[in-house]
Amino acid sequence: MMRVFSGTAGQSLADKTSEELGVEPGKIEVGRFADDEVSVKLEEDVTGQNVFVINPSNPPAENLMELAQIAFTVASLGAKSVTIIPTYLGYSRQDRREVTGRAISAKYISEILIQTGAQNIILIDIHSEPTIGFFEPGMTVFHVSALSLIPQLIEELDGNIVVVSPDIGGIKRTEIFAKNINLEFAFFAKYRSKPGEIAEKETKLVGNVGGKNVLLIDDMIDTGQTMEIAAREVKQAGANKIWAFATHAIFSGDAQRKLEKSPIEKIIVTDTIPNEKLKSEKIKVVSLAPLLSEIIKKIDRFN
C-alpha cells in the first residue's frame, strides 16, 4: 500500500497526485513553533507502506527543512520504503566551485536528504545533471522530464516549429527532445559577465528561425532575463509566433512584468512550485500530477 504526504508548499500538487492515484492524501500536521522552527507530526501509521513525500524546496530555508523532516519521520516510523520528491530542487545551480571558497551547496543538500533514510528520490528536470551523482549511491535516483507534456500543448502553433534552447546549458536536453518529435532545433550561445547578468551582445543565435514558429524551452524561469532576450532576438531574426515552456516557474522579482512586455505570446509552466502571483494571461500552468502518479505507481510496484 502507498501513502503520499506533503509539506506546506507541496499540498496542492500532492492532493492532485493522490487523486490521480486513487488514494487519500496522507494525514500529517506541518506547522511552526513560536520561534518559527518547523514542526512535523505524523497522524497515521505508515508501518510497512511505500511512502512518497512531495514538496518543492523553494523557498529553501523552510521547505527543504519540511521535506527532510517528513522523510526522516516516516522512515523512522517503519515505512517499507521512502521516496522523496522535491518537485523543484533548490541549490541545484550551485553544483560546482566556480570561484575559490564557494560552497558546492548542491552536494551539501544531497547529503541532508540522503541522511533522512529515504531510499529513492525523484528529480524533475534538474538544472545540472552532475547534481544527480551527488545522490548516488546513497539513493536510487529517478530523473524525469516534463517535456513529455509538450506535444499535446503546442497544437495551436500550427506546425513549422523550431525548438530553441535559450542558453547553452539546455542544449543537450532540448536537442534530444526536438529530435524525438522530429522538430528543427536552434540554440543560443551565452556568455555571462557575472552570475545573474546577461547582456544581449553576449548571446548568439545558432540556427535558422526565419519564418518559423519558435518554442523556447528551459528548465526554469527565474528572473526571466534569459527568455526575454532570447524572444527578442528570435523575433529580430524573423520568427513568427513565439512560445516558451519552462518546468519550474520561480519568477523572481519583476520576471512576470518583464515577460509580459516580451514578444512571447504564450508561456507554459508546470506546478512544481506553487505561485499565486502568476496572473498574466500569457501564462498557462499545467499540472505534473498525471506524470508523477505514473512514476509513483512504477516505484510502488517495484518495492
N, C-alpha and C positions, 0 to 999 in steps of 0.2 A: 504494500500500500504506500502511496506517496502523499506527502504533505508539502504545501507551498506557503512559505512565510515571507514577510517583507518588513523593511524598515519604513520610516515615515515617508521618504521620497519615492519609494517603490510601490506604494499601496495601490495606486490606480492600475499600473501595469500588472501587478501581481493578481489583482482581482479579475482582470480581463483574462489573464493566462489561466487562472483557476477555472473560470467559466468555460474556456476552451477545452480544458482537461476534464470537465465534469466533476470537479471536486470542490468542497467548501474551502475558502481561504483559511489558513492556519490561524489558530487563536493565540494571540500574543499581545502583550502590552508593552509599548515602547514609549518612554517618556523622559522627563528630565527631573533631576533632584534640584533642590533650591539653588545649588551652586552651578547649575547647568551641566553637571555630569550626566552622561547617558545612562538611562535605567531600562533594563530589559527583563521581562518576566513572562516566561512561557506559561500558557494557560491550558495546555493539553499534553497528553502523554505521546511521546514520539518513539518510544522503545520499539526497535525492530523495523522502523519505517525509513523509506528513502525520502530525505528532506531536501528541498530546494529553497534557497534563500535569495530573494530578489531585492536589490537596492542599488541605485547608482551611487557613486562616491563623489558626487558633485552637489553642493559644495563639500569638499572632502573632510573638513575638520569634524563635522558632525556625522555625516552619512557614512563615511568609511568606518567610524567607530561603531555605529549601529550595525553595519554589515558584519564586522568582525565579532562583535559581542553576540549577535544572534547565532552565527555559525558556531562559535565556541560553545554556546549554551546547549544547542540541540545535539552537538557532538558529544558533550559531556553527560547528557541525559539519556544516552542509549540509542541514538539513531543508528540504523543499519549503515546508511551512507549519507554524506552531506555534500551537496553541490552548491557552490557559491556562484551567484550570477550578478556581478557588478555591471549592470547594463551599460554604464559608462565608467571606465576605469580611470579615475583621476591620477595624475602624476605620470601617466604613460608617455608624455612627451619629454620627461626628464629621464631618459634611458641611457645616457652616456655622459661622460665628464667632458663637456665642451671647453671648459677652462679649468686651470689648476685650482683645486679646492672646492669645486662644485659638487654637491651631493648627487649621487645617482639614485634619485628618490624612487624611481620605478622598482628598483631592486629591493629597497627597504620595504615598500608596500607589499611586494610579493612575499617577503619573509613574514610580515604580520599575518597575512591571510593563510599562509601555509601552517603557521603555528596555531590556528584555530582548530585544527584537527579535521578539516574538510578534506575529502578525497579528490574532489573534482572542482573545476572552475570552467564556466562558460564565458568566453570573452567575445564581445561583439564589435567587429570592425576596429580592432585595436590599432592605435595610431602608428606604432612601431613594432614590427614583427619580432625584433630581438627581445622585446619585453616578454614574449611567450616563454622563452628559455629561462627566464628568472623563476618561473613556477615549477620547472621540471628539474629533477624527477620527483619533487615533493608532492606534486598533484598531477592528475591527468587533466590536460587542457583541451577543451573543445573550442576552436576558434571558428565562429560563424559570421556570415555577412548578410547584411540587409539588402545587398544589391540584387538578390533574387526577387525582391519585390518590384523592381523597376519595370520589367517588360509590360506588366499589366497596368502600369501607371502612366505610360507615355504614349498611349494610342492617339491622344489629341495632337501629337506633334506631326502626324501625317507623313511619316517616313522621311527619307532623305536626311537621316540623322547622323551626326558625327559626335562621338563621345569625347569629351575633353577633360583631361586632368589639369586643374588649375595650378598645380605645383609639381615639382619633380619627385616629391616624396610619395605621391599617389600613382605614379606612372604604372608600376607593375600591376597593382590591383585593378586599375581602370582599363589597361590594355587587355588583360586576361578576360575581363567582363565583356569588353567590346567584341573580342574575337568569338567568345562563346555564343553571342547572339547576332553575329555577322554584321556588326556595325563598323563604320570607319572610326579611326582613332587619331587624336591630336593631343598635344600637351604643352604646358608652359615650363620653360626652364626658369628658375627663380633664384635670385641671389639676395640674401639678406644683409643689410648693412649692420644691423644688430637685432637681437631677438624681438619679435613682435612688430617690427617695422619693415615694410616692403615699399620700395619706390617703383613706379611704373617703368622707369628707364632700366630697372634691374630685372625685368621679365622679358621673355622672348617666346613667341608662339611658334611651335614647330608642328607643321601640318596645315592642311587646307580646310577652311571653314566657309569660304566664299559661296553664297547662295544656298547654304545648308542650315538646317535646324540644329542647334547646339544643345547638348546636355552636359552641363558641368557636374562632375562627380568628385566629392571629397568625403573623408571620414567624419569631419566635423565642421561646423561653422562657429567660430569663436568671436573674434572682433568683426568678421565679415569682410575684412580688407582684401583677403586673397580672392574671394568670389567677386567682389566689386570690381577689382582691377581686371580680372580675367574676363568678366562680362563686357566691360567697356572695350577691351582690346579685341575680342572676337567680333563685337559689333562693328568696330572700325575696320575689321578685316572682311566685312561683307556678310556676316551671319544674318539669317532671318530670325526665327523665333529663338529665344534663349531661355532654357530652363536650368534649374540647379537641383541636385539631390545631395543631401548630407545625412548620415545616420544620426549623428549627435548634435542636437540643437542647443548649444551653450549660449550663444547670443549675448556676449558680454557688452557692457557699455551701450553705445549707440548703434550696435550692429544692425538692429532691425530698421532704424531710420536710414542708415547707410544703404542697405539693400533695397529698401522701398524706393529710393531715388535712382537705383541702378537700372540698366536695360533688361534685367532678368524679369520675365513675365510670370513665372511660377517657381516657387521654392518648395520642394518636398523634403520633409524631415520625418523622423520617427519619434516615438515616445520613450526613448531610453532615458531621457531627462525630462521630468515634468517642468513645463514652463508656461505659466499662466499669462505671461506678458506677450506671448505671440498673438497679436491681434491683426496683423496685416492680412489683407485679402489675398496677397500673393502667396501666403504660406499655407501649405496643406500638411497636416500631421497624420501619418498613418501608424497604426499600432503594430508592434512586433509580437503581440500575443499569439497569433497563429503560428508564427515561426518558432517562438520559444516553446510552445506547447508540444510541437513535433519533436524537438530536440529532447525535451524533458521525458517524453514517452519512451524514446530510444534508450536513454540513460537508465530509466526506471526498469525497463525490460532486462537490460544487461546486468543490473545489480540484483 
